[in-house]
Amino acid sequence: MEKLTLNVPEMSCGHCVAAVSGAVEQVAGVSAVDVDLASKRVEVTGEGLERNTVAAAVREAGYEPEES
């Protein structure tokens, strides 16, 4: 298993968490998504993860990720 972490500073509520989680969970190879609203971090666990693909899913949800 590998892990990726992205900062998503625009997240501010439970809806944001649900939107980002739902989008990232659809990415091939993702087995778990942990979103921490307080730190505005998204930790993704899975196999064969590509940072660009995960970041694109966050953008599709309406948020701009940053490198962590």
N, CA, C and O atoms as CSV, one atom per row, in Angstrom:
chain,resi,resn,atom,element,x,y,z
A,1,MET,N,N,0.839,-1.190,0.000
A,1,MET,CA,C,0.000,0.000,0.000
A,1,MET,C,C,0.879,1.247,0.000
A,1,MET,O,O,1.933,1.296,0.633
A,2,GLU,N,N,0.415,2.226,-0.717
A,2,GLU,CA,C,1.108,3.506,-0.715
A,2,GLU,C,C,0.140,4.585,-0.253
A,2,GLU,O,O,-1.077,4.403,-0.288
A,3,LYS,N,N,0.696,5.710,0.181
A,3,LYS,CA,C,-0.130,6.822,0.661
A,3,LYS,C,C,0.267,8.104,-0.042
A,3,LYS,O,O,1.440,8.354,-0.323
A,4,LEU,N,N,-0.750,8.909,-0.317
A,4,LEU,CA,C,-0.563,10.264,-0.839
A,4,LEU,C,C,-1.270,11.211,0.103
A,4,LEU,O,O,-2.321,10.881,0.652
A,5,THR,N,N,-0.704,12.377,0.293
A,5,THR,CA,C,-1.349,13.391,1.108
A,5,THR,C,C,-1.416,14.686,0.320
A,5,THR,O,O,-0.425,15.130,-0.261
A,6,LEU,N,N,-2.602,15.287,0.309
A,6,LEU,CA,C,-2.802,16.578,-0.340
A,6,LEU,C,C,-3.400,17.546,0.671
A,6,LEU,O,O,-4.204,17.153,1.517
A,7,ASN,N,N,-3.013,18.788,0.584
A,7,ASN,CA,C,-3.652,19.847,1.359
A,7,ASN,C,C,-4.755,20.437,0.488
A,7,ASN,O,O,-4.568,20.676,-0.705
A,8,VAL,N,N,-5.909,20.667,1.112
A,8,VAL,CA,C,-7.036,21.267,0.388
A,8,VAL,C,C,-7.551,22.418,1.261
A,8,VAL,O,O,-8.520,22.252,2.001
A,9,PRO,N,N,-6.898,23.587,1.171
A,9,PRO,CA,C,-7.206,24.695,2.080
A,9,PRO,C,C,-8.610,25.266,1.953
A,9,PRO,O,O,-9.080,25.935,2.874
A,10,GLU,N,N,-9.297,25.020,0.834
A,10,GLU,CA,C,-10.645,25.566,0.654
A,10,GLU,C,C,-11.727,24.791,1.396
A,10,GLU,O,O,-12.855,25.272,1.504
A,11,MET,N,N,-11.414,23.607,1.908
A,11,MET,CA,C,-12.432,22.826,2.632
A,11,MET,C,C,-12.793,23.544,3.926
A,11,MET,O,O,-11.920,23.977,4.677
A,12,SER,N,N,-14.113,23.665,4.174
A,12,SER,CA,C,-14.520,24.389,5.374
A,12,SER,C,C,-15.702,23.766,6.104
A,12,SER,O,O,-16.108,24.270,7.151
A,13,CYS,N,N,-16.269,22.671,5.571
A,13,CYS,CA,C,-17.461,22.107,6.217
A,13,CYS,C,C,-17.606,20.622,5.888
A,13,CYS,O,O,-16.826,20.059,5.120
A,14,GLY,N,N,-18.602,20.016,6.476
A,14,GLY,CA,C,-18.869,18.609,6.240
A,14,GLY,C,C,-19.202,18.296,4.792
A,14,GLY,O,O,-18.851,17.231,4.286
A,15,HIS,N,N,-19.879,19.224,4.125
A,15,HIS,CA,C,-20.185,19.021,2.711
A,15,HIS,C,C,-18.899,18.936,1.902
A,15,HIS,O,O,-18.791,18.112,0.994
A,16,CYS,N,N,-17.936,19.771,2.219
A,16,CYS,CA,C,-16.641,19.751,1.530
A,16,CYS,C,C,-15.976,18.389,1.704
A,16,CYS,O,O,-15.475,17.803,0.744
A,17,VAL,N,N,-15.979,17.901,2.927
A,17,VAL,CA,C,-15.375,16.604,3.228
A,17,VAL,C,C,-16.050,15.509,2.412
A,17,VAL,O,O,-15.375,14.671,1.814
A,18,ALA,N,N,-17.379,15.515,2.387
A,18,ALA,CA,C,-18.126,14.494,1.643
A,18,ALA,C,C,-17.844,14.582,0.152
A,18,ALA,O,O,-17.675,13.555,-0.506
A,19,ALA,N,N,-17.792,15.785,-0.387
A,19,ALA,CA,C,-17.551,15.960,-1.821
A,19,ALA,C,C,-16.162,15.473,-2.213
A,19,ALA,O,O,-16.006,14.762,-3.206
A,20,VAL,N,N,-15.164,15.851,-1.442
A,20,VAL,CA,C,-13.790,15.443,-1.741
A,20,VAL,C,C,-13.634,13.934,-1.559
A,20,VAL,O,O,-13.053,13.262,-2.411
A,21,SER,N,N,-14.146,13.407,-0.460
A,21,SER,CA,C,-14.055,11.964,-0.211
A,21,SER,C,C,-14.708,11.170,-1.331
A,21,SER,O,O,-14.126,10.215,-1.846
A,22,GLY,N,N,-15.906,11.563,-1.701
A,22,GLY,CA,C,-16.640,10.854,-2.737
A,22,GLY,C,C,-15.920,10.866,-4.067
A,22,GLY,O,O,-15.894,9.854,-4.768
A,23,ALA,N,N,-15.335,11.993,-4.422
A,23,ALA,CA,C,-14.620,12.095,-5.695
A,23,ALA,C,C,-13.350,11.255,-5.689
A,23,ALA,O,O,-13.062,10.552,-6.659
A,24,VAL,N,N,-12.594,11.325,-4.607
A,24,VAL,CA,C,-11.321,10.598,-4.540
A,24,VAL,C,C,-11.551,9.094,-4.450
A,24,VAL,O,O,-10.761,8.319,-4.989
A,25,GLU,N,N,-12.608,8.672,-3.787
A,25,GLU,CA,C,-12.909,7.239,-3.677
A,25,GLU,C,C,-13.148,6.595,-5.040
A,25,GLU,O,O,-12.994,5.382,-5.183
A,26,GLN,N,N,-13.518,7.384,-6.034
A,26,GLN,CA,C,-13.787,6.860,-7.374
A,26,GLN,C,C,-12.531,6.635,-8.207
A,26,GLN,O,O,-12.597,6.029,-9.276
A,27,VAL,N,N,-11.390,7.115,-7.726
A,27,VAL,CA,C,-10.131,6.976,-8.469
A,27,VAL,C,C,-9.662,5.521,-8.404
A,27,VAL,O,O,-9.668,4.905,-7.338
A,28,ALA,N,N,-9.259,4.984,-9.547
A,28,ALA,CA,C,-8.764,3.606,-9.607
A,28,ALA,C,C,-7.581,3.416,-8.662
A,28,ALA,O,O,-6.663,4.235,-8.626
A,29,GLY,N,N,-7.617,2.330,-7.903
A,29,GLY,CA,C,-6.524,1.988,-6.995
A,29,GLY,C,C,-6.696,2.500,-5.588
A,29,GLY,O,O,-5.968,2.077,-4.690
A,30,VAL,N,N,-7.646,3.405,-5.365
A,30,VAL,CA,C,-7.859,3.958,-4.024
A,30,VAL,C,C,-8.600,2.946,-3.169
A,30,VAL,O,O,-9.646,2.429,-3.562
A,31,SER,N,N,-8.044,2.667,-1.989
A,31,SER,CA,C,-8.711,1.750,-1.073
A,31,SER,C,C,-9.265,2.470,0.148
A,31,SER,O,O,-10.186,1.967,0.793
A,32,ALA,N,N,-8.716,3.648,0.480
A,32,ALA,CA,C,-9.217,4.408,1.627
A,32,ALA,C,C,-8.909,5.887,1.451
A,32,ALA,O,O,-7.889,6.266,0.876
A,33,VAL,N,N,-9.823,6.715,1.965
A,33,VAL,CA,C,-9.643,8.171,1.951
A,33,VAL,C,C,-9.934,8.677,3.349
A,33,VAL,O,O,-10.991,8.395,3.914
A,34,ASP,N,N,-8.993,9.427,3.904
A,34,ASP,CA,C,-9.179,10.016,5.224
A,34,ASP,C,C,-9.048,11.533,5.067
A,34,ASP,O,O,-7.982,12.043,4.723
A,35,VAL,N,N,-10.142,12.239,5.323
A,35,VAL,CA,C,-10.149,13.694,5.199
A,35,VAL,C,C,-10.214,14.291,6.596
A,35,VAL,O,O,-11.132,13.999,7.362
A,36,ASP,N,N,-9.233,15.131,6.926
A,36,ASP,CA,C,-9.198,15.817,8.214
A,36,ASP,C,C,-9.514,17.291,7.968
A,36,ASP,O,O,-8.681,18.048,7.470
A,37,LEU,N,N,-10.732,17.676,8.329
A,37,LEU,CA,C,-11.177,19.045,8.081
A,37,LEU,C,C,-10.355,20.063,8.871
A,37,LEU,O,O,-10.060,21.146,8.365
A,38,ALA,N,N,-9.987,19.727,10.099
A,38,ALA,CA,C,-9.237,20.669,10.933
A,38,ALA,C,C,-7.893,21.040,10.310
A,38,ALA,O,O,-7.498,22.206,10.324
A,39,SER,N,N,-7.192,20.045,9.763
A,39,SER,CA,C,-5.885,20.326,9.165
A,39,SER,C,C,-5.982,20.558,7.657
A,39,SER,O,O,-5.007,20.939,7.009
A,40,LYS,N,N,-7.199,20.315,7.105
A,40,LYS,CA,C,-7.459,20.497,5.671
A,40,LYS,C,C,-6.569,19.594,4.817
A,40,LYS,O,O,-6.080,19.983,3.757
A,41,ARG,N,N,-6.378,18.369,5.323
A,41,ARG,CA,C,-5.531,17.390,4.645
A,41,ARG,C,C,-6.353,16.190,4.202
A,41,ARG,O,O,-7.287,15.767,4.883
A,42,VAL,N,N,-5.986,15.656,3.049
A,42,VAL,CA,C,-6.612,14.461,2.514
A,42,VAL,C,C,-5.523,13.406,2.366
A,42,VAL,O,O,-4.562,13.594,1.620
A,43,GLU,N,N,-5.681,12.292,3.083
A,43,GLU,CA,C,-4.729,11.194,2.982
A,43,GLU,C,C,-5.400,10.055,2.221
A,43,GLU,O,O,-6.483,9.597,2.585
A,44,VAL,N,N,-4.743,9.615,1.175
A,44,VAL,CA,C,-5.292,8.584,0.297
A,44,VAL,C,C,-4.387,7.359,0.368
A,44,VAL,O,O,-3.167,7.471,0.246
A,45,THR,N,N,-4.989,6.196,0.565
A,45,THR,CA,C,-4.255,4.942,0.621
A,45,THR,C,C,-4.710,4.053,-0.532
A,45,THR,O,O,-5.899,3.997,-0.847
A,46,GLY,N,N,-3.770,3.367,-1.152
A,46,GLY,CA,C,-4.139,2.467,-2.241
A,46,GLY,C,C,-2.932,1.919,-2.965
A,46,GLY,O,O,-1.805,2.014,-2.480
A,47,GLU,N,N,-3.175,1.348,-4.126
A,47,GLU,CA,C,-2.128,0.756,-4.959
A,47,GLU,C,C,-2.086,1.486,-6.303
A,47,GLU,O,O,-3.122,1.780,-6.898
A,48,GLY,N,N,-0.880,1.768,-6.763
A,48,GLY,CA,C,-0.716,2.399,-8.072
A,48,GLY,C,C,-1.292,3.803,-8.145
A,48,GLY,O,O,-1.768,4.229,-9.197
A,49,LEU,N,N,-1.251,4.516,-7.037
A,49,LEU,CA,C,-1.820,5.864,-7.004
A,49,LEU,C,C,-0.961,6.840,-7.791
A,49,LEU,O,O,0.268,6.786,-7.740
A,50,GLU,N,N,-1.613,7.721,-8.510
A,50,GLU,CA,C,-0.920,8.789,-9.218
A,50,GLU,C,C,-1.412,10.116,-8.662
A,50,GLU,O,O,-2.609,10.405,-8.672
A,51,ARG,N,N,-0.473,10.915,-8.179
A,51,ARG,CA,C,-0.817,12.196,-7.542
A,51,ARG,C,C,-1.669,13.069,-8.464
A,51,ARG,O,O,-2.632,13.689,-8.012
A,52,ASN,N,N,-1.326,13.120,-9.738
A,52,ASN,CA,C,-2.076,13.971,-10.673
A,52,ASN,C,C,-3.528,13.516,-10.801
A,52,ASN,O,O,-4.433,14.345,-10.906
A,53,THR,N,N,-3.751,12.210,-10.793
A,53,THR,CA,C,-5.104,11.679,-10.928
A,53,THR,C,C,-5.930,11.978,-9.683
A,53,THR,O,O,-7.101,12.348,-9.775
A,54,VAL,N,N,-5.311,11.814,-8.523
A,54,VAL,CA,C,-6.014,12.112,-7.268
A,54,VAL,C,C,-6.309,13.612,-7.196
A,54,VAL,O,O,-7.412,14.007,-6.818
A,55,ALA,N,N,-5.336,14.444,-7.553
A,55,ALA,CA,C,-5.535,15.894,-7.542
A,55,ALA,C,C,-6.644,16.300,-8.509
A,55,ALA,O,O,-7.430,17.199,-8.210
A,56,ALA,N,N,-6.710,15.646,-9.662
A,56,ALA,CA,C,-7.770,15.947,-10.632
A,56,ALA,C,C,-9.144,15.624,-10.056
A,56,ALA,O,O,-10.110,16.341,-10.319
A,57,ALA,N,N,-9.240,14.554,-9.274
A,57,ALA,CA,C,-10.517,14.197,-8.642
A,57,ALA,C,C,-10.929,15.261,-7.633
A,57,ALA,O,O,-12.109,15.597,-7.527
A,58,VAL,N,N,-9.964,15.788,-6.896
A,58,VAL,CA,C,-10.255,16.860,-5.930
A,58,VAL,C,C,-10.750,18.094,-6.689
A,58,VAL,O,O,-11.696,18.753,-6.258
A,59,ARG,N,N,-10.114,18.400,-7.805
A,59,ARG,CA,C,-10.547,19.546,-8.627
A,59,ARG,C,C,-11.960,19.330,-9.165
A,59,ARG,O,O,-12.764,20.261,-9.200
A,60,GLU,N,N,-12.258,18.098,-9.584
A,60,GLU,CA,C,-13.608,17.780,-10.078
A,60,GLU,C,C,-14.660,18.035,-9.002
A,60,GLU,O,O,-15.796,18.393,-9.311
A,61,ALA,N,N,-14.279,17.850,-7.741
A,61,ALA,CA,C,-15.187,18.094,-6.619
A,61,ALA,C,C,-15.329,19.593,-6.329
A,61,ALA,O,O,-16.174,20.001,-5.533
A,62,GLY,N,N,-14.490,20.408,-6.986
A,62,GLY,CA,C,-14.612,21.851,-6.844
A,62,GLY,C,C,-13.596,22.510,-5.935
A,62,GLY,O,O,-13.794,23.646,-5.503
A,63,TYR,N,N,-12.505,21.807,-5.636
A,63,TYR,CA,C,-11.506,22.331,-4.706
A,63,TYR,C,C,-10.123,22.241,-5.333
A,63,TYR,O,O,-9.857,21.350,-6.138
A,64,GLU,N,N,-9.243,23.168,-4.961
A,64,GLU,CA,C,-7.897,23.201,-5.523
A,64,GLU,C,C,-6.910,22.613,-4.497
A,64,GLU,O,O,-6.675,23.206,-3.445
A,65,PRO,N,N,-6.338,21.442,-4.816
A,65,PRO,CA,C,-5.372,20.836,-3.891
A,65,PRO,C,C,-4.003,21.492,-4.006
A,65,PRO,O,O,-3.654,22.076,-5.032
A,66,GLU,N,N,-3.239,21.380,-2.923
A,66,GLU,CA,C,-1.863,21.856,-2.905
A,66,GLU,C,C,-0.963,20.686,-2.517
A,66,GLU,O,O,-1.408,19.740,-1.868
A,67,GLU,N,N,0.293,20.757,-2.915
A,67,GLU,CA,C,1.255,19.733,-2.507
A,67,GLU,C,C,1.460,19.823,-0.998
A,67,GLU,O,O,1.451,20.910,-0.422
A,68,SER,N,N,1.642,18.673,-0.375
A,68,SER,CA,C,1.903,18.680,1.071
A,68,SER,C,C,3.311,18.204,1.339
A,68,SER,O,O,3.730,18.136,2.495
